[in-house]
């Protein structure tokens, strides 16, 4: 290609760059909103406790996007191949070979190889849009504190059906080389299985209506969608939900 590839009069330098892969980082602190409908079936009670089964259905949309440049380090491998010149002189840069004679022949085995680190910058944008349909089922225990207030605890099986769309565009700059822009998009769905625990406090407003607030922890593992070698990872292994709502007894 260029004269800079020639080293002396008998060697040509070939280079290739490789990257271990870069991450755009995490958005673990971004709050997301959703809705949940819960049904409690009381199975028994005594003077101290009430217990039963709880089932809940919830929905949440997660929309994550970023366009900040990703920086890192790539590895540049430089191989020096010997040149066999039939005429004894190396032609100038731009030489494209001949039809009827060998001309310049490049050896198949490099005389030497060197590896160095070069800066890598990935520009572009990434977007993940996921609909999460959740279902949970487990026992609950309610402890009355007074005629109006009570605390409750529950835990059990948690399921989540996730439907997502992931798209990206990127341009890679490795050292002084800029690679052609690439892009991709796709849809994916998967079912995650895990568990949950929850604690809440409720206040009865009248015989049938009340309000409540609670905190719920879920572990559903990780959801991964891959498009053209790029991964979007939704980590649901440490999900914390704050719930506020209205209850109705019948």
VOPA-744195 format. One record per residue (C-alpha): residue number from 1; x negated, y negated, z negated. Coordinates in Angstrom, 3 decimals. Layout:
<pts>
<pt NUM,<X,Y,Z>>
...
</pts>
This chain:
<pts>
<pt 1,<0.000,0.000,0.000>>
<pt 2,<-2.298,-2.772,-1.240>>
<pt 3,<-6.041,-3.280,-1.514>>
<pt 4,<-5.771,-3.122,-5.321>>
<pt 5,<-5.250,0.650,-5.036>>
<pt 6,<-8.767,1.118,-3.679>>
<pt 7,<-11.496,1.748,-6.222>>
<pt 8,<-14.906,1.394,-4.593>>
<pt 9,<-15.064,2.937,-1.131>>
<pt 10,<-14.084,6.486,-1.892>>
<pt 11,<-11.175,6.537,-4.365>>
<pt 12,<-7.520,5.547,-4.247>>
<pt 13,<-5.484,4.913,-7.416>>
<pt 14,<-1.974,6.341,-7.779>>
<pt 15,<0.205,5.259,-10.698>>
<pt 16,<3.411,6.471,-12.259>>
<pt 17,<5.278,5.139,-15.268>>
<pt 18,<7.428,7.070,-17.736>>
<pt 19,<9.545,5.950,-20.657>>
<pt 20,<10.572,7.891,-23.782>>
<pt 21,<13.997,6.222,-23.584>>
<pt 22,<15.244,3.061,-25.253>>
<pt 23,<18.265,2.379,-27.432>>
<pt 24,<20.388,-0.763,-27.356>>
<pt 25,<20.761,-0.508,-31.140>>
<pt 26,<23.815,-0.041,-33.328>>
<pt 27,<27.010,-1.948,-34.087>>
<pt 28,<27.772,-0.199,-37.365>>
<pt 29,<28.915,-3.332,-39.155>>
<pt 30,<31.528,-4.379,-36.595>>
<pt 31,<35.043,-4.036,-38.113>>
<pt 32,<37.752,-2.345,-36.051>>
<pt 33,<41.506,-2.427,-36.632>>
<pt 34,<44.092,0.327,-36.290>>
<pt 35,<47.422,1.673,-37.540>>
<pt 36,<48.393,4.773,-39.541>>
<pt 37,<51.647,6.508,-40.402>>
<pt 38,<51.516,8.810,-43.452>>
<pt 39,<54.030,11.312,-44.866>>
<pt 40,<53.757,12.694,-48.422>>
<pt 41,<55.735,15.744,-49.533>>
<pt 42,<55.913,16.170,-53.309>>
<pt 43,<55.633,19.814,-54.398>>
<pt 44,<55.532,19.449,-58.171>>
<pt 45,<55.153,17.177,-61.183>>
<pt 46,<54.685,17.117,-64.926>>
<pt 47,<54.432,14.369,-67.546>>
<pt 48,<50.968,13.359,-66.301>>
<pt 49,<50.636,14.145,-62.583>>
<pt 50,<52.522,14.457,-59.335>>
<pt 51,<51.084,16.570,-56.494>>
<pt 52,<51.927,17.633,-52.982>>
<pt 53,<50.810,17.621,-49.341>>
<pt 54,<49.903,14.586,-47.240>>
<pt 55,<49.874,14.269,-43.448>>
<pt 56,<48.749,11.188,-41.553>>
<pt 57,<48.606,10.121,-37.913>>
<pt 58,<46.478,7.147,-36.920>>
<pt 59,<45.323,5.264,-33.831>>
<pt 60,<42.377,2.951,-33.308>>
<pt 61,<40.781,1.357,-30.250>>
<pt 62,<37.013,0.808,-30.349>>
<pt 63,<35.602,-1.672,-27.849>>
<pt 64,<31.824,-2.176,-27.953>>
<pt 65,<29.778,-4.214,-25.483>>
<pt 66,<26.361,-5.828,-25.349>>
<pt 67,<24.158,-7.454,-22.730>>
<pt 68,<20.973,-8.280,-24.644>>
<pt 69,<17.642,-7.152,-23.122>>
<pt 70,<16.150,-3.958,-24.564>>
<pt 71,<12.396,-4.067,-25.103>>
<pt 72,<9.961,-1.243,-25.661>>
<pt 73,<6.826,0.398,-24.349>>
<pt 74,<6.347,2.668,-21.323>>
<pt 75,<3.418,4.922,-20.458>>
<pt 76,<1.426,4.211,-17.274>>
<pt 77,<-0.632,7.123,-15.886>>
<pt 78,<-3.291,6.227,-13.324>>
<pt 79,<-4.816,9.039,-11.232>>
<pt 80,<-7.918,8.442,-9.093>>
<pt 81,<-7.845,10.641,-5.966>>
<pt 82,<-10.901,11.074,-3.716>>
<pt 83,<-10.716,9.811,-0.146>>
<pt 84,<-12.258,11.791,2.691>>
<pt 85,<-13.050,9.397,5.558>>
<pt 86,<-14.030,11.109,8.822>>
<pt 87,<-15.652,7.955,10.287>>
<pt 88,<-17.491,7.148,7.084>>
<pt 89,<-15.775,3.764,6.649>>
<pt 90,<-12.641,3.015,4.707>>
<pt 91,<-10.050,1.098,6.787>>
<pt 92,<-8.494,-2.047,5.244>>
<pt 93,<-5.195,-2.105,3.362>>
<pt 94,<-2.164,-1.410,5.541>>
<pt 95,<-3.686,1.679,7.147>>
<pt 96,<-0.956,4.152,8.187>>
<pt 97,<-2.890,7.131,9.575>>
<pt 98,<-3.371,8.479,13.089>>
<pt 99,<-1.540,10.890,15.359>>
<pt 100,<-4.409,12.917,16.834>>
<pt 101,<-7.170,12.872,14.213>>
<pt 102,<-7.214,13.289,10.440>>
<pt 103,<-8.533,9.793,9.786>>
<pt 104,<-8.441,9.258,6.020>>
<pt 105,<-7.481,12.321,3.946>>
<pt 106,<-6.497,12.072,0.264>>
<pt 107,<-7.782,14.865,-1.971>>
<pt 108,<-5.214,16.971,-3.800>>
<pt 109,<-6.948,16.919,-7.201>>
<pt 110,<-7.569,13.630,-9.046>>
<pt 111,<-11.130,12.901,-10.085>>
<pt 112,<-9.924,11.206,-13.257>>
<pt 113,<-6.743,10.227,-15.070>>
<pt 114,<-6.159,7.428,-17.554>>
<pt 115,<-3.056,6.621,-19.601>>
<pt 116,<-2.127,3.212,-20.982>>
<pt 117,<0.874,1.512,-22.603>>
<pt 118,<2.710,-1.211,-20.700>>
<pt 119,<5.636,-3.408,-21.827>>
<pt 120,<9.102,-2.313,-20.729>>
<pt 121,<12.212,-4.501,-20.565>>
<pt 122,<15.662,-3.187,-19.639>>
<pt 123,<18.122,-5.896,-18.681>>
<pt 124,<21.825,-5.455,-17.972>>
<pt 125,<25.017,-4.690,-19.852>>
<pt 126,<26.686,-1.734,-21.534>>
<pt 127,<30.336,-1.247,-22.512>>
<pt 128,<32.220,1.530,-24.314>>
<pt 129,<36.020,1.456,-24.637>>
<pt 130,<37.441,4.349,-26.683>>
<pt 131,<40.957,5.258,-27.859>>
<pt 132,<40.872,7.373,-31.034>>
<pt 133,<43.962,9.414,-32.001>>
<pt 134,<43.540,10.840,-35.497>>
<pt 135,<45.390,13.452,-37.536>>
<pt 136,<44.674,14.390,-41.153>>
<pt 137,<46.214,16.927,-43.498>>
<pt 138,<45.498,17.814,-47.117>>
<pt 139,<46.719,17.895,-50.718>>
<pt 140,<47.226,14.775,-52.826>>
<pt 141,<47.341,14.005,-56.542>>
<pt 142,<49.162,10.975,-57.978>>
<pt 143,<48.643,9.659,-61.508>>
<pt 144,<51.229,7.150,-62.833>>
<pt 145,<49.681,4.274,-64.803>>
<pt 146,<52.954,2.607,-65.731>>
<pt 147,<56.525,2.431,-64.507>>
<pt 148,<55.372,0.501,-61.440>>
<pt 149,<51.695,1.267,-60.845>>
<pt 150,<49.975,4.533,-59.942>>
<pt 151,<46.705,5.741,-58.431>>
<pt 152,<46.365,8.570,-55.928>>
<pt 153,<43.643,10.810,-54.541>>
<pt 154,<43.700,13.038,-51.487>>
<pt 155,<41.381,14.939,-49.166>>
<pt 156,<41.360,17.613,-46.499>>
<pt 157,<41.085,18.280,-42.779>>
<pt 158,<40.645,15.461,-40.281>>
<pt 159,<40.939,15.684,-36.454>>
<pt 160,<40.307,13.053,-33.790>>
<pt 161,<41.049,13.170,-30.057>>
<pt 162,<38.886,10.551,-28.332>>
<pt 163,<39.384,9.227,-24.780>>
<pt 164,<36.664,6.840,-23.631>>
<pt 165,<35.356,4.853,-20.670>>
<pt 166,<31.648,3.994,-20.487>>
<pt 167,<29.977,1.743,-17.927>>
<pt 168,<26.556,0.164,-17.562>>
<pt 169,<24.360,-1.864,-15.231>>
<pt 170,<20.605,-2.152,-15.746>>
<pt 171,<17.364,-3.346,-14.239>>
<pt 172,<14.063,-1.946,-15.543>>
<pt 173,<10.892,-4.040,-15.670>>
<pt 174,<7.833,-1.880,-16.389>>
<pt 175,<4.689,-4.010,-16.502>>
<pt 176,<4.535,-5.937,-13.222>>
<pt 177,<6.935,-3.566,-11.458>>
<pt 178,<10.694,-4.170,-11.234>>
<pt 179,<12.757,-1.137,-10.300>>
<pt 180,<15.985,-1.371,-8.275>>
<pt 181,<19.108,-2.063,-10.313>>
<pt 182,<21.255,0.931,-11.242>>
<pt 183,<24.798,1.250,-12.507>>
<pt 184,<27.298,3.887,-13.511>>
<pt 185,<30.698,4.463,-15.060>>
<pt 186,<32.849,7.370,-16.135>>
<pt 187,<35.592,8.708,-18.402>>
<pt 188,<35.373,11.413,-21.063>>
<pt 189,<37.427,13.017,-23.840>>
<pt 190,<36.654,15.352,-26.722>>
<pt 191,<38.145,16.682,-29.962>>
<pt 192,<36.197,16.146,-33.187>>
<pt 193,<36.843,18.126,-36.376>>
<pt 194,<35.831,16.982,-39.854>>
<pt 195,<37.165,16.009,-43.252>>
<pt 196,<38.275,13.050,-45.363>>
<pt 197,<38.703,11.844,-48.935>>
<pt 198,<40.864,8.897,-50.016>>
<pt 199,<41.725,6.902,-53.095>>
<pt 200,<44.522,4.331,-53.395>>
<pt 201,<46.567,2.269,-55.821>>
<pt 202,<50.264,1.582,-55.319>>
<pt 203,<52.852,-0.734,-56.793>>
<pt 204,<56.601,-0.019,-56.732>>
<pt 205,<58.699,-3.040,-55.783>>
<pt 206,<62.016,-1.259,-56.374>>
<pt 207,<63.392,2.281,-56.450>>
<pt 208,<62.449,3.097,-52.840>>
<pt 209,<59.931,0.512,-51.620>>
<pt 210,<56.346,-0.213,-52.623>>
<pt 211,<53.022,-1.551,-51.453>>
<pt 212,<49.623,0.123,-51.598>>
<pt 213,<45.924,-0.408,-50.897>>
<pt 214,<43.240,2.229,-50.507>>
<pt 215,<39.817,3.261,-49.269>>
<pt 216,<39.233,6.316,-47.084>>
<pt 217,<35.986,8.042,-46.070>>
<pt 218,<35.862,10.315,-43.013>>
<pt 219,<33.158,12.520,-41.531>>
<pt 220,<33.893,13.534,-37.931>>
<pt 221,<30.325,13.768,-36.626>>
<pt 222,<29.187,12.070,-33.436>>
<pt 223,<30.990,11.543,-30.140>>
<pt 224,<28.689,11.325,-27.109>>
<pt 225,<29.523,10.312,-23.531>>
<pt 226,<26.828,10.621,-20.842>>
<pt 227,<26.822,8.811,-17.502>>
<pt 228,<23.877,9.153,-15.099>>
<pt 229,<21.444,10.029,-17.868>>
<pt 230,<22.604,7.226,-20.201>>
<pt 231,<24.312,8.100,-23.481>>
<pt 232,<26.916,6.142,-25.405>>
<pt 233,<27.129,7.447,-28.979>>
<pt 234,<30.053,6.773,-31.306>>
<pt 235,<28.957,7.785,-34.813>>
<pt 236,<31.978,8.762,-36.913>>
<pt 237,<30.016,10.680,-39.545>>
<pt 238,<30.199,7.872,-42.133>>
<pt 239,<33.447,6.072,-41.355>>
<pt 240,<34.983,3.928,-44.090>>
<pt 241,<38.576,2.697,-43.727>>
<pt 242,<40.340,0.091,-45.853>>
<pt 243,<44.110,0.560,-45.818>>
<pt 244,<46.917,-1.832,-46.687>>
<pt 245,<50.547,-0.945,-46.220>>
<pt 246,<54.163,-0.501,-47.285>>
<pt 247,<55.625,2.735,-48.604>>
<pt 248,<59.224,3.959,-48.507>>
<pt 249,<60.630,6.838,-50.537>>
<pt 250,<63.696,8.855,-49.549>>
</pts>
